[in-house]
Structure formats: C-alpha cells, structure tokens
C-alpha cells in the first residue's frame, strides 16, 4: 500500500495531540542509552510489524506502547531511533486501512482510555456485586422475611398483597411510612424528607420487600427512593419534555418518525432515574377523552410517523379498557406500523399483568 507523504496528509487533531505528547521535551536528555536493551528490541519489533502489516492492530499496539513508555519512563520515540515522520506515515496507513477512517490518535488517546475506564468500573462491580448486589435467588429468604414484616407494619393480608389494587392502595409515598418499612440511618431519612419536597416518591410494598435493610446504597433502594444528589447535582435544567418537544397535547416528539403519547402521569413507582420525574406533577391525574383524541388526531395527520410509544407515567397504570382503546385507535392508522407500551409494572407490581 502506498502511504501518503506526511506533508500531503496532516494528522487529525487526536493524532496530532498524541504525537505532541510522544515528542514532548523532558528534562532528562540522556536519550536512548536510558532505554533497556530488551525494551529497545521490543519497540523495534513493534515498528517492523506495524510497517509490514495490513492490519490496524499492530499500529495501535506500537502507538499505545510508545505512549506507555513515555509516561512511565519519560522516553520518547527518539530514544528508539523513531522519527516523527515515521509515525505520521504509520498513522496515515492506519487511517487508510480502517473502513471508517478512524485515526490511530482517536483510538489510542480517546477510545482505548474510555474503554479502560469502563473496564475498571466493571471490574470494581464484578468484585463487589456478590456482596453489594446479590441476586434475588440468593436473597430469597431475606426477601420473604421483608415481605412478612412489611405486611405486618402496613396491615396487609395475603390476598391484598397478591393483588395489584392492594399494592397500589398500600404504596409507600411518605418518609414516615418509609422509615417504618426500611431501616435507614437518621441522616438519610432527613435527606429523603428534604428531597421529597421537590420530587415525588412512591414504591409498592412488594418492591420495598426487595430492598436490603441497613444499606443506604442498596441498588433497589436507589432506584426507588430520591436521594440528596438529585437536588445537590441538579445543574442547569434543559427540560427533556418541555414545550419545544411537544407539538400536540400529550405528545413528545424528538424524531420525525417516532413519538410518545404520555397517556398518564401515574406510576406504580416513581423511579429516581426517570427523565420525567421532575415533570409528572404533584398529584395523580386522569386525562380526558378529548386529550387522547387530540393526541391521536395529531398522529393521524402526520403520515411520516410510524412508531408510537404509549408511556406516561406508566402505560400499565391505565385500565385494560383504556389500553385497548388506544391500541385499537393506533391500529386503525395505516402509517403507524409499530406500537410499544412503556412500563415497569411487571417488576414493581407484577400482579397487574393478567391473562388479557
């Protein structure tokens, strides 16, 4: 393959930054004599392989190793008899070989570091998951004991517990009730009390039974109960469901062919990670027939729309009759070819899922 000359093809920004880092001056000017012979031989082999290869991997390996040596030993490419022009040619060779013209600088200086950081997070999770986030099967006895305790505190019999209406009617929506259900430190309870002045909280007794007590960092707890960081780290809000993305009543539309119908503001549980948690309102609302008709009329009048997500809130909070009416209305619109229901109720109140 004929590689472009360095003066014909300037390195992209990422590769330029990588080359600048590799050839940056250091106080120690002792040069190649500081490089161990074994390291010199290793780099020589990497250079030869990178020159001879028709793959991108060996070129990436060379640049990554040079970067590592520079950072750890303070030795630049010149310590191994490598000139900048050589690396520019190899960088251009990498770009030419890659199907998407991805640069070696982008890979080594950006993508690989992102992957390494992600890998470290995953590694930390894998080390801690068995103790911090064991599976429901492993915690089954503890979950059953939690359920017995919650039934007693909330005065729920088995029949009510094993019904959707019983779960909703006994939902935990106040700090006072939560503190009786889940054992948490006083400072955490106070923090939750402050946060729930701004964000609604609701979780079903069943979902609460999955929470491990005496653990403020329990993953299930963090999904269900607002925390201080939701207020402390709020930043500058750019409302994702504001008027600039709502062309019609109950409609959010971010893409020309896809939209959502916010069919309700109610949920069996208000998840802390939900993008709409700040926009659901302070009280549950039942929408009028006219509101649904205006949303459907908008869809009917826009033949480009093909994908409709019925969400909320949670779509499964609606009655079977209402869900059926919405889906039948969408079925009657020829250009709508995909219909989806957005819900977490199968995991927060599974008794809602009936035969129909």
C-alpha positions in Angstrom: 0.0 0.0 0.0 1.3 3.4 -0.9 1.1 5.7 2.2 0.6 9.4 1.7 3.6 11.6 2.5 3.5 13.5 5.8 3.3 16.9 4.0 0.4 15.6 1.9 -1.8 14.5 4.8 -1.8 16.3 8.1 -2.6 14.2 11.1 -6.1 14.8 12.6 -6.4 16.6 15.9 -6.3 13.4 18.1 -3.3 12.0 16.3 -1.6 15.4 16.5 -2.2 15.5 20.2 -0.7 12.0 20.6 2.4 12.9 18.6 2.9 16.1 20.6 2.7 14.0 23.8 5.2 11.5 22.5 7.7 14.0 21.3 7.3 16.5 24.2 10.7 17.5 25.7 11.7 16.2 29.1 14.4 17.4 31.4 16.3 14.1 31.1 18.2 14.3 27.8 20.2 11.1 28.2 18.2 9.6 25.3 18.5 6.1 24.0 21.1 4.9 26.5 18.5 5.0 29.2 16.3 2.5 27.3 16.9 -1.1 28.4 18.1 -3.3 25.6 15.0 -5.6 26.0 12.7 -2.6 25.6 14.6 -1.4 22.5 14.3 -4.8 21.0 10.5 -4.8 21.8 9.9 -1.4 20.2 11.9 -2.4 17.1 9.7 -5.5 16.7 6.6 -3.4 17.1 7.8 -0.9 14.4 8.7 -3.7 12.0 5.3 -5.4 12.5 3.5 -2.1 12.1 5.3 -1.4 8.8 4.7 -4.9 7.4 1.1 -5.3 8.5 -2.1 -5.0 6.6 -3.9 -4.8 10.0 -4.6 -1.9 12.2 -3.9 -3.7 15.5 -0.1 -3.7 15.3 -0.1 0.0 14.5 -2.3 0.6 17.5 -0.1 -1.6 19.7 3.0 0.5 18.7 1.5 3.8 19.5 0.0 2.6 22.7 3.3 1.1 23.8 5.2 4.3 23.0 2.6 6.3 25.0 3.0 4.0 27.9 6.8 4.2 27.8 6.7 8.0 27.5 4.5 8.3 30.6 6.2 5.7 32.7 9.9 6.1 31.7 10.0 9.5 30.2 11.4 8.1 27.0 10.2 9.4 23.7 10.2 7.7 20.3 13.6 9.3 19.5 15.1 7.2 22.3 14.4 4.2 20.0 15.5 5.9 16.7 12.0 6.6 15.6 11.3 9.9 13.9 8.0 11.8 13.8 7.8 11.3 10.1 7.8 7.6 10.5 4.9 7.7 13.0 2.9 10.1 10.7 3.3 7.6 7.9 2.1 4.8 10.1 -0.8 6.9 11.4 -1.9 7.6 7.8 -1.6 3.9 7.0 -3.9 3.1 9.9 -6.4 5.7 8.7 -6.3 4.2 5.2 -6.7 0.7 6.4 -9.7 1.4 8.7 -13.1 1.1 7.0 -14.4 4.2 8.7 -11.1 6.2 8.5 -10.8 6.2 12.3 -7.4 7.7 13.3 -4.9 6.0 15.5 -4.9 9.0 17.7 -8.6 8.7 18.2 -8.2 5.1 19.1 -5.2 5.4 21.4 -5.8 8.7 23.0 -9.6 8.6 23.3 -11.4 5.3 22.6 -8.9 3.0 24.4 -8.8 5.2 27.5 -12.6 5.3 27.7 -12.7 1.5 27.4 -10.1 1.1 30.1 -12.1 3.4 32.4 -15.2 1.5 31.7 -13.4 -1.8 32.2 -12.2 -0.7 35.6 -15.7 0.2 36.6 -17.0 -3.2 35.5 -14.1 -4.8 37.3 -14.9 -3.0 40.5 -18.6 -4.0 40.1 -17.7 -7.7 39.5 -15.6 -7.7 42.6 -18.3 -6.2 44.8 -21.5 -7.4 43.2 -21.8 -10.7 45.1 -21.8 -8.8 48.4 -23.4 -5.5 47.4 -25.9 -6.7 44.8 -26.6 -10.4 45.2 -29.4 -11.9 43.1 -32.9 -12.3 44.2 -32.5 -16.1 44.4 -29.6 -15.7 46.8 -31.7 -13.2 48.9 -34.9 -15.1 48.7 -35.2 -15.9 52.4 -34.4 -12.3 53.3 -37.0 -11.0 50.8 -39.6 -13.3 52.2 -38.8 -12.1 55.7 -39.0 -8.5 54.5 -42.5 -9.2 53.0 -43.7 -10.7 56.3 -42.5 -7.7 58.2 -44.0 -5.2 55.7 -47.4 -7.0 55.7 -47.4 -6.6 59.5 -46.4 -2.9 59.5 -48.9 -1.9 56.8 -51.6 -4.4 58.0 -51.9 -6.1 54.6 -53.2 -9.7 54.4 -52.0 -12.2 51.8 -55.0 -11.6 49.5 -54.4 -7.8 49.3 -50.6 -8.3 49.0 -51.1 -10.6 46.0 -53.3 -8.1 44.1 -52.5 -5.1 42.0 -55.0 -2.9 43.8 -53.7 -4.0 47.2 -50.2 -3.0 46.2 -51.3 0.4 44.9 -53.6 1.2 47.8 -50.8 0.4 50.3 -48.0 2.1 48.4 -45.2 3.8 50.3 -45.3 7.5 49.5 -44.1 9.3 52.6 -40.9 9.4 54.6 -42.8 8.5 57.7 -44.1 5.3 56.1 -40.7 4.5 54.5 -38.9 4.8 57.8 -41.2 2.1 59.3 -40.5 -0.2 56.3 -36.8 0.2 55.6 -34.2 0.6 58.4 -32.0 3.6 57.4 -29.7 6.0 59.3 -31.5 9.2 60.7 -29.4 11.5 58.5 -30.5 9.5 55.4 -34.1 9.7 56.4 -33.8 13.5 56.9 -32.2 13.9 53.5 -35.0 11.9 51.8 -37.5 14.1 53.6 -35.9 17.2 52.1 -35.7 15.7 48.6 -39.3 14.6 48.5 -40.3 18.2 48.9 -39.2 18.5 45.2 -39.6 15.0 43.9 -42.5 12.6 44.4 -41.8 9.2 46.0 -43.9 6.1 45.6 -43.0 2.4 45.7 -45.1 -0.6 46.2 -44.8 -2.8 49.3 -43.7 -5.7 47.0 -40.8 -3.6 45.6 -39.9 -2.4 49.1 -39.5 -6.1 50.1 -36.6 -6.4 47.7 -34.7 -3.7 49.5 -32.0 -4.8 51.8 -32.3 -3.1 55.2 -29.5 -1.1 56.8 -27.9 -0.4 53.5 -28.2 3.2 52.2 -26.5 2.2 49.0 -28.8 -0.8 48.2 -29.3 -0.8 44.4 -33.1 -1.3 44.7 -33.4 1.4 47.2 -31.5 3.9 45.0 -33.9 3.2 42.1 -37.0 3.8 44.2 -36.1 6.5 46.8 -35.0 10.0 45.9 -31.5 10.9 47.2 -29.8 14.2 48.0 -27.7 14.2 44.9 -30.9 14.7 42.8 -31.0 18.2 44.3 -27.4 18.9 45.0 -26.2 18.0 41.5 -29.2 19.3 39.6 -27.1 21.6 37.4 -28.8 23.7 34.7 -32.0 22.0 33.7 -32.8 21.5 30.0 -36.3 20.1 30.3 -36.4 16.9 28.0 -40.2 17.0 28.0 -40.8 20.7 27.7 -42.9 22.6 25.2 -40.2 22.7 22.5 -40.6 18.9 22.0 -44.4 18.7 22.5 -46.1 19.6 19.2 -49.5 18.4 20.4 -51.4 17.5 23.6 -49.9 14.5 25.4 -47.3 14.2 22.7 -43.5 14.3 22.9 -41.7 14.1 19.6 -37.9 14.1 19.4 -37.7 12.4 15.9 -39.7 12.8 12.7 -41.0 9.2 12.6 -41.2 8.4 16.3 -43.2 9.9 19.1 -44.6 9.2 22.6 -48.1 9.5 24.0 -47.8 10.5 27.6 -51.0 8.6 28.4 -50.9 9.2 32.1 -48.8 10.8 34.8 -49.3 7.9 37.2 -46.8 5.2 38.1 -46.8 2.3 40.5 -43.3 3.5 41.4 -41.6 6.8 40.6 -38.1 5.7 39.6 -35.3 8.1 40.6 -33.6 7.7 37.2 -36.7 8.6 35.2 -36.2 11.5 32.8 -39.8 12.7 33.6 -39.6 12.6 37.4 -39.5 16.4 37.5 -42.4 16.8 35.2 -45.1 14.4 36.5 -46.8 16.8 38.8 -47.6 16.6 42.5 -50.8 14.7 42.1 -52.2 11.8 40.0 -54.4 12.9 37.2 -57.0 11.2 35.0 -56.9 12.7 31.5 -60.0 13.5 29.5 -61.2 11.7 26.4 -60.6 14.9 24.5 -56.9 14.9 25.4 -56.4 11.4 23.9 -58.3 12.4 20.8 -56.1 15.4 20.2 -53.0 13.2 20.5 -54.4 10.7 18.1 -55.6 13.4 15.7 -52.0 14.7 15.5 -50.7 11.2 14.7 -53.4 10.7 12.0 -52.5 14.0 10.3 -48.8 13.2 10.2 -48.2 10.2 7.8 -44.4 10.3 8.4 -45.0 8.9 11.9 -44.6 5.1 12.1 -43.5 4.3 15.6 -45.6 5.2 18.7 -44.6 4.6 22.3 -47.5 4.7 24.7 -46.0 5.7 28.1 -46.6 8.1 30.9 -46.1 7.8 33.7 -46.5 4.1 33.2 -48.8 2.8 30.5 -49.9 -0.2 32.6 -51.5 2.0 35.2 -54.2 2.5 32.6 -57.1 0.1 32.7 -57.2 -2.7 30.1 -60.1 -1.0 28.5 -58.2 2.3 28.0 -55.1 0.5 26.8 -57.2 -1.5 24.3 -58.9 1.7 23.0 -55.6 3.5 22.5 -54.1 0.5 20.7 -57.2 0.0 18.5 -57.1 3.6 17.5 -53.4 3.3 16.5 -54.2 0.0 14.7 -56.6 2.0 12.5 -53.9 4.4 11.4 -52.2 2.8 8.4 -48.9 4.6 8.6 -48.3 3.5 12.2 -46.5 0.2 11.9 -45.0 -0.1 15.4 -46.8 0.3 18.7 -45.0 0.0 22.1 -46.0 0.2 25.7 -43.6 1.8 28.2 -43.9 0.1 31.6 -42.0 -1.1 34.7 -45.1 -2.5 36.4 -44.1 -6.1 35.6 -41.2 -5.6 38.1 -42.8 -3.1 40.5 -46.3 -4.6 40.8 -46.4 -7.9 38.7 -50.0 -8.7 39.7 -51.1 -6.1 37.2 -50.2 -8.4 34.3 -53.3 -10.5 33.9 -54.4 -13.1 31.3 -55.7 -10.4 28.9 
